[in-house]
Amino acid sequence: MQAIETAVTSLGLEFVEVEHLPRGLLRVTIDHADGTPVTVEDCERVTRQLQYVFEVENVDYGRLEVSSPGLDRPLRKPQDFVRFAGLEVDVVLRVPFQGRKKYRGVLLDAADGEAQGRFSMALSAPEAQAKPGKGKPGAASKNKAKSAGLASAAISDAEDTQSVMNFSLAEVRDVRLVPVVDFGSGRK
């Protein structure tokens, strides 16, 4: 894994994650730290570099797939939580909290004096939060319009937010950005 991360970062890209899947598939996810989209050329460069590294390191794999993180980008490292503060995320906890493992809310900036490695999110109101498996995928919540200012502002509007949940990386199974799909305002 360290060899993969080193190879990706040496090409000026950000290493997001690696997955070992059935039948020898090795999936490597890359991104640009500045937020520019990952291109096919980026994936090709990383693929060539990793094939060379795997040959030198004698890594056994059946197939290599290099891709962008997609619209529902996973957040894995502490830097990801700082970078994407103010955006809506889905969090899946390892152990249920208040009878639930899945939560949706807006990721908040780290407050001064907050323990390092701890993160916060303003939870969406239960009425605005769609039940799993219901509603439209990628539908934006009421908080989306306010998400840019919400990260640094005090939360006072009880209608839009229920509460704030604090968590650490050790307490979560998965954290992903909520996909936002905009087909243009001209469509009706």
KEGUMI-494544 format. One record per residue (C-alpha): residue in one letter; x, y, z. Coordinates in Angstrom, 2 decimals, decimal comma, m for minus. Layout:
% KEGUMI-494544
<rec><rest>a</rest><u>X</u><v>Y</v><w>Z</w></rec>
...
This chain:
% KEGUMI-494544
<rec><rest>m</rest><u>0,00</u><v>0,00</v><w>0,00</w></rec>
<rec><rest>q</rest><u>2,82</u><v>2,42</v><w>0,80</w></rec>
<rec><rest>a</rest><u>4,38</u><v>1,69</v><w>m2,61</w></rec>
<rec><rest>i</rest><u>1,08</u><v>2,55</v><w>m4,31</w></rec>
<rec><rest>e</rest><u>0,69</u><v>5,81</v><w>m2,38</w></rec>
<rec><rest>t</rest><u>4,30</u><v>6,80</v><w>m3,13</w></rec>
<rec><rest>a</rest><u>3,87</u><v>6,07</v><w>m6,85</w></rec>
<rec><rest>v</rest><u>0,64</u><v>8,08</v><w>m7,07</w></rec>
<rec><rest>t</rest><u>1,93</u><v>11,10</v><w>m5,13</w></rec>
<rec><rest>s</rest><u>5,17</u><v>11,12</v><w>m7,16</w></rec>
<rec><rest>l</rest><u>3,00</u><v>11,88</v><w>m10,20</w></rec>
<rec><rest>g</rest><u>1,48</u><v>14,92</v><w>m8,46</w></rec>
<rec><rest>l</rest><u>m1,84</u><v>13,22</v><w>m7,67</w></rec>
<rec><rest>e</rest><u>m3,59</u><v>12,35</v><w>m4,42</w></rec>
<rec><rest>f</rest><u>m4,00</u><v>8,72</v><w>m3,38</w></rec>
<rec><rest>v</rest><u>m7,55</u><v>8,14</v><w>m2,08</w></rec>
<rec><rest>e</rest><u>m7,81</u><v>4,38</v><w>m1,51</w></rec>
<rec><rest>v</rest><u>m6,98</u><v>0,90</v><w>m2,76</w></rec>
<rec><rest>e</rest><u>m9,39</u><v>m2,03</v><w>m2,81</w></rec>
<rec><rest>h</rest><u>m8,52</u><v>m5,71</v><w>m3,19</w></rec>
<rec><rest>l</rest><u>m11,50</u><v>m7,29</v><w>m4,93</w></rec>
<rec><rest>p</rest><u>m12,31</u><v>m10,88</v><w>m6,01</w></rec>
<rec><rest>r</rest><u>m10,46</u><v>m12,50</v><w>m8,92</w></rec>
<rec><rest>g</rest><u>m7,31</u><v>m10,47</v><w>m8,36</w></rec>
<rec><rest>l</rest><u>m8,79</u><v>m7,06</v><w>m9,18</w></rec>
<rec><rest>l</rest><u>m6,83</u><v>m4,25</v><w>m7,61</w></rec>
<rec><rest>r</rest><u>m8,77</u><v>m0,93</v><w>m7,72</w></rec>
<rec><rest>v</rest><u>m6,79</u><v>2,24</v><w>m7,03</w></rec>
<rec><rest>t</rest><u>m8,65</u><v>5,53</v><w>m6,60</w></rec>
<rec><rest>i</rest><u>m6,86</u><v>8,82</v><w>m7,28</w></rec>
<rec><rest>d</rest><u>m7,77</u><v>12,50</v><w>m7,14</w></rec>
<rec><rest>h</rest><u>m6,30</u><v>15,98</v><w>m7,59</w></rec>
<rec><rest>a</rest><u>m5,73</u><v>17,84</v><w>m4,33</w></rec>
<rec><rest>d</rest><u>m6,81</u><v>21,11</v><w>m5,94</w></rec>
<rec><rest>g</rest><u>m10,21</u><v>19,72</v><w>m6,93</w></rec>
<rec><rest>t</rest><u>m9,68</u><v>19,58</v><w>m10,70</w></rec>
<rec><rest>p</rest><u>m11,27</u><v>16,53</v><w>m12,32</w></rec>
<rec><rest>v</rest><u>m9,22</u><v>13,37</v><w>m12,85</w></rec>
<rec><rest>t</rest><u>m8,67</u><v>12,76</v><w>m16,56</w></rec>
<rec><rest>v</rest><u>m8,24</u><v>9,56</v><w>m18,55</w></rec>
<rec><rest>e</rest><u>m4,62</u><v>10,62</v><w>m19,11</w></rec>
<rec><rest>d</rest><u>m4,09</u><v>10,82</v><w>m15,32</w></rec>
<rec><rest>c</rest><u>m5,43</u><v>7,27</v><w>m14,94</w></rec>
<rec><rest>e</rest><u>m3,20</u><v>6,03</v><w>m17,78</w></rec>
<rec><rest>r</rest><u>m0,07</u><v>7,61</v><w>m16,22</w></rec>
<rec><rest>v</rest><u>m0,83</u><v>6,06</v><w>m12,84</w></rec>
<rec><rest>t</rest><u>m1,59</u><v>2,67</v><w>m14,42</w></rec>
<rec><rest>r</rest><u>1,76</u><v>2,63</v><w>m16,26</w></rec>
<rec><rest>q</rest><u>3,63</u><v>3,73</v><w>m13,13</w></rec>
<rec><rest>l</rest><u>1,92</u><v>1,12</v><w>m10,92</w></rec>
<rec><rest>q</rest><u>2,52</u><v>m1,69</v><w>m13,43</w></rec>
<rec><rest>y</rest><u>6,22</u><v>m0,86</v><w>m13,27</w></rec>
<rec><rest>v</rest><u>6,19</u><v>m0,67</v><w>m9,45</w></rec>
<rec><rest>f</rest><u>4,29</u><v>m3,99</v><w>m9,17</w></rec>
<rec><rest>e</rest><u>6,79</u><v>m5,69</v><w>m11,46</w></rec>
<rec><rest>v</rest><u>9,74</u><v>m4,43</v><w>m9,40</w></rec>
<rec><rest>e</rest><u>8,02</u><v>m5,22</v><w>m6,07</w></rec>
<rec><rest>n</rest><u>6,74</u><v>m8,59</v><w>m7,37</w></rec>
<rec><rest>v</rest><u>3,11</u><v>m7,80</v><w>m6,47</w></rec>
<rec><rest>d</rest><u>0,66</u><v>m10,49</v><w>m7,55</w></rec>
<rec><rest>y</rest><u>m2,54</u><v>m9,10</v><w>m9,06</w></rec>
<rec><rest>g</rest><u>m4,86</u><v>m10,19</v><w>m11,84</w></rec>
<rec><rest>r</rest><u>m6,12</u><v>m6,85</v><w>m13,09</w></rec>
<rec><rest>l</rest><u>m5,45</u><v>m3,21</v><w>m12,25</w></rec>
<rec><rest>e</rest><u>m8,13</u><v>m0,51</v><w>m12,35</w></rec>
<rec><rest>v</rest><u>m7,29</u><v>3,15</v><w>m11,72</w></rec>
<rec><rest>s</rest><u>m10,15</u><v>5,64</v><w>m11,45</w></rec>
<rec><rest>s</rest><u>m11,39</u><v>8,90</v><w>m9,98</w></rec>
<rec><rest>p</rest><u>m13,31</u><v>8,82</v><w>m6,68</w></rec>
<rec><rest>g</rest><u>m16,61</u><v>9,72</v><w>m8,36</w></rec>
<rec><rest>l</rest><u>m19,44</u><v>11,92</v><w>m7,12</w></rec>
<rec><rest>d</rest><u>m19,77</u><v>10,06</v><w>m3,82</w></rec>
<rec><rest>r</rest><u>m16,08</u><v>10,44</v><w>m2,95</w></rec>
<rec><rest>p</rest><u>m15,01</u><v>8,55</v><w>0,16</w></rec>
<rec><rest>l</rest><u>m13,37</u><v>10,53</v><w>2,97</w></rec>
<rec><rest>r</rest><u>m10,59</u><v>8,45</v><w>4,51</w></rec>
<rec><rest>k</rest><u>m7,89</u><v>10,77</v><w>5,87</w></rec>
<rec><rest>p</rest><u>m8,12</u><v>13,66</v><w>8,34</w></rec>
<rec><rest>q</rest><u>m7,12</u><v>16,05</v><w>5,53</w></rec>
<rec><rest>d</rest><u>m10,24</u><v>14,99</v><w>3,59</w></rec>
<rec><rest>f</rest><u>m12,49</u><v>16,20</v><w>6,42</w></rec>
<rec><rest>v</rest><u>m10,78</u><v>19,59</v><w>6,43</w></rec>
<rec><rest>r</rest><u>m10,85</u><v>19,88</v><w>2,62</w></rec>
<rec><rest>f</rest><u>m14,56</u><v>19,02</v><w>2,28</w></rec>
<rec><rest>a</rest><u>m15,87</u><v>20,97</v><w>5,31</w></rec>
<rec><rest>g</rest><u>m19,16</u><v>22,64</v><w>4,45</w></rec>
<rec><rest>l</rest><u>m20,35</u><v>19,85</v><w>2,15</w></rec>
<rec><rest>e</rest><u>m23,05</u><v>17,28</v><w>2,84</w></rec>
<rec><rest>v</rest><u>m21,85</u><v>13,77</v><w>3,79</w></rec>
<rec><rest>d</rest><u>m23,29</u><v>10,36</v><w>4,59</w></rec>
<rec><rest>v</rest><u>m21,71</u><v>8,71</v><w>7,64</w></rec>
<rec><rest>v</rest><u>m22,02</u><v>5,03</v><w>8,53</w></rec>
<rec><rest>l</rest><u>m20,93</u><v>4,27</v><w>12,10</w></rec>
<rec><rest>r</rest><u>m19,33</u><v>1,01</v><w>13,26</w></rec>
<rec><rest>v</rest><u>m21,59</u><v>0,85</v><w>16,33</w></rec>
<rec><rest>p</rest><u>m25,15</u><v>2,23</v><w>16,43</w></rec>
<rec><rest>f</rest><u>m25,68</u><v>5,61</v><w>18,09</w></rec>
<rec><rest>q</rest><u>m29,24</u><v>6,33</v><w>19,27</w></rec>
<rec><rest>g</rest><u>m30,37</u><v>3,17</v><w>17,48</w></rec>
<rec><rest>r</rest><u>m28,94</u><v>4,13</v><w>14,07</w></rec>
<rec><rest>k</rest><u>m25,73</u><v>3,65</v><w>12,15</w></rec>
<rec><rest>k</rest><u>m26,46</u><v>5,91</v><w>9,13</w></rec>
<rec><rest>y</rest><u>m26,50</u><v>9,69</v><w>9,38</w></rec>
<rec><rest>r</rest><u>m26,54</u><v>12,54</v><w>6,87</w></rec>
<rec><rest>g</rest><u>m25,41</u><v>16,07</v><w>7,56</w></rec>
<rec><rest>v</rest><u>m23,07</u><v>18,92</v><w>6,73</w></rec>
<rec><rest>l</rest><u>m19,42</u><v>18,46</v><w>7,65</w></rec>
<rec><rest>l</rest><u>m18,26</u><v>21,29</v><w>9,92</w></rec>
<rec><rest>d</rest><u>m14,88</u><v>23,01</v><w>10,21</w></rec>
<rec><rest>a</rest><u>m12,87</u><v>21,88</v><w>13,23</w></rec>
<rec><rest>a</rest><u>m13,48</u><v>24,24</v><w>16,15</w></rec>
<rec><rest>d</rest><u>m10,60</u><v>25,78</v><w>18,08</w></rec>
<rec><rest>g</rest><u>m9,78</u><v>23,63</v><w>21,07</w></rec>
<rec><rest>e</rest><u>m11,46</u><v>20,57</v><w>19,55</w></rec>
<rec><rest>a</rest><u>m9,48</u><v>17,37</v><w>20,01</w></rec>
<rec><rest>q</rest><u>m7,33</u><v>16,52</v><w>17,01</w></rec>
<rec><rest>g</rest><u>m8,75</u><v>13,60</v><w>15,05</w></rec>
<rec><rest>r</rest><u>m12,33</u><v>14,49</v><w>16,05</w></rec>
<rec><rest>f</rest><u>m14,79</u><v>15,77</v><w>13,47</w></rec>
<rec><rest>s</rest><u>m18,28</u><v>17,26</v><w>13,60</w></rec>
<rec><rest>m</rest><u>m21,30</u><v>17,35</v><w>11,37</w></rec>
<rec><rest>a</rest><u>m24,59</u><v>19,23</v><w>11,61</w></rec>
<rec><rest>l</rest><u>m27,21</u><v>16,50</v><w>11,30</w></rec>
<rec><rest>s</rest><u>m30,06</u><v>16,97</v><w>8,87</w></rec>
<rec><rest>a</rest><u>m33,53</u><v>17,22</v><w>10,38</w></rec>
<rec><rest>p</rest><u>m35,33</u><v>13,83</v><w>10,33</w></rec>
<rec><rest>e</rest><u>m38,08</u><v>15,24</v><w>8,09</w></rec>
<rec><rest>a</rest><u>m35,55</u><v>16,39</v><w>5,49</w></rec>
<rec><rest>q</rest><u>m33,50</u><v>13,22</v><w>5,67</w></rec>
<rec><rest>a</rest><u>m34,73</u><v>10,51</v><w>3,29</w></rec>
<rec><rest>k</rest><u>m35,04</u><v>6,98</v><w>4,64</w></rec>
<rec><rest>p</rest><u>m32,52</u><v>4,52</v><w>3,14</w></rec>
<rec><rest>g</rest><u>m33,83</u><v>3,15</v><w>m0,14</w></rec>
<rec><rest>k</rest><u>m36,48</u><v>5,88</v><w>m0,53</w></rec>
<rec><rest>g</rest><u>m36,42</u><v>9,20</v><w>m2,29</w></rec>
<rec><rest>k</rest><u>m34,37</u><v>10,23</v><w>m5,28</w></rec>
<rec><rest>p</rest><u>m30,65</u><v>9,35</v><w>m5,31</w></rec>
<rec><rest>g</rest><u>m28,53</u><v>12,47</v><w>m5,18</w></rec>
<rec><rest>a</rest><u>m31,43</u><v>14,71</v><w>m4,21</w></rec>
<rec><rest>a</rest><u>m30,19</u><v>17,78</v><w>m2,36</w></rec>
<rec><rest>s</rest><u>m31,49</u><v>18,56</v><w>1,10</w></rec>
<rec><rest>k</rest><u>m32,51</u><v>21,96</v><w>2,50</w></rec>
<rec><rest>n</rest><u>m28,99</u><v>22,34</v><w>3,91</w></rec>
<rec><rest>k</rest><u>m27,31</u><v>22,31</v><w>0,48</w></rec>
<rec><rest>a</rest><u>m27,99</u><v>25,97</v><w>m0,24</w></rec>
<rec><rest>k</rest><u>m26,61</u><v>27,01</v><w>3,14</w></rec>
<rec><rest>s</rest><u>m23,68</u><v>24,54</v><w>3,28</w></rec>
<rec><rest>a</rest><u>m21,01</u><v>27,02</v><w>2,22</w></rec>
<rec><rest>g</rest><u>m21,70</u><v>29,41</v><w>5,12</w></rec>
<rec><rest>l</rest><u>m22,70</u><v>26,74</v><w>7,62</w></rec>
<rec><rest>a</rest><u>m19,16</u><v>25,49</v><w>8,19</w></rec>
<rec><rest>s</rest><u>m17,95</u><v>28,65</v><w>9,88</w></rec>
<rec><rest>a</rest><u>m21,23</u><v>30,10</v><w>11,19</w></rec>
<rec><rest>a</rest><u>m22,93</u><v>29,22</v><w>14,44</w></rec>
<rec><rest>i</rest><u>m25,87</u><v>26,90</v><w>13,94</w></rec>
<rec><rest>s</rest><u>m29,00</u><v>28,63</v><w>15,14</w></rec>
<rec><rest>d</rest><u>m31,79</u><v>27,65</v><w>12,74</w></rec>
<rec><rest>a</rest><u>m33,45</u><v>24,66</v><w>14,46</w></rec>
<rec><rest>e</rest><u>m35,65</u><v>24,00</v><w>11,41</w></rec>
<rec><rest>d</rest><u>m32,66</u><v>23,13</v><w>9,18</w></rec>
<rec><rest>t</rest><u>m30,54</u><v>21,25</v><w>11,72</w></rec>
<rec><rest>q</rest><u>m31,32</u><v>18,91</v><w>14,52</w></rec>
<rec><rest>s</rest><u>m28,01</u><v>18,66</v><w>16,34</w></rec>
<rec><rest>v</rest><u>m24,28</u><v>18,28</v><w>15,95</w></rec>
<rec><rest>m</rest><u>m22,62</u><v>14,87</v><w>16,05</w></rec>
<rec><rest>n</rest><u>m18,92</u><v>14,49</v><w>16,90</w></rec>
<rec><rest>f</rest><u>m16,95</u><v>11,43</v><w>15,77</w></rec>
<rec><rest>s</rest><u>m13,47</u><v>10,11</v><w>15,09</w></rec>
<rec><rest>l</rest><u>m12,19</u><v>8,04</v><w>12,16</w></rec>
<rec><rest>a</rest><u>m12,06</u><v>4,98</v><w>14,43</w></rec>
<rec><rest>e</rest><u>m15,82</u><v>5,27</v><w>15,07</w></rec>
<rec><rest>v</rest><u>m16,89</u><v>5,32</v><w>11,42</w></rec>
<rec><rest>r</rest><u>m17,13</u><v>2,53</v><w>8,88</w></rec>
<rec><rest>d</rest><u>m17,66</u><v>4,78</v><w>5,86</w></rec>
<rec><rest>v</rest><u>m17,94</u><v>8,50</v><w>5,12</w></rec>
<rec><rest>r</rest><u>m18,84</u><v>9,70</v><w>1,62</w></rec>
<rec><rest>l</rest><u>m19,81</u><v>12,96</v><w>0,01</w></rec>
<rec><rest>v</rest><u>m23,48</u><v>13,17</v><w>m0,95</w></rec>
<rec><rest>p</rest><u>m23,59</u><v>13,29</v><w>m4,77</w></rec>
<rec><rest>v</rest><u>m24,86</u><v>16,54</v><w>m6,20</w></rec>
<rec><rest>v</rest><u>m26,09</u><v>16,25</v><w>m9,76</w></rec>
<rec><rest>d</rest><u>m27,12</u><v>19,38</v><w>m11,62</w></rec>
<rec><rest>f</rest><u>m28,49</u><v>18,94</v><w>m15,13</w></rec>
<rec><rest>g</rest><u>m28,83</u><v>22,65</v><w>m15,61</w></rec>
<rec><rest>s</rest><u>m31,45</u><v>25,12</v><w>m14,51</w></rec>
<rec><rest>g</rest><u>m33,04</u><v>25,29</v><w>m17,98</w></rec>
<rec><rest>r</rest><u>m34,66</u><v>21,87</v><w>m17,66</w></rec>
<rec><rest>k</rest><u>m38,20</u><v>21,62</v><w>m16,35</w></rec>
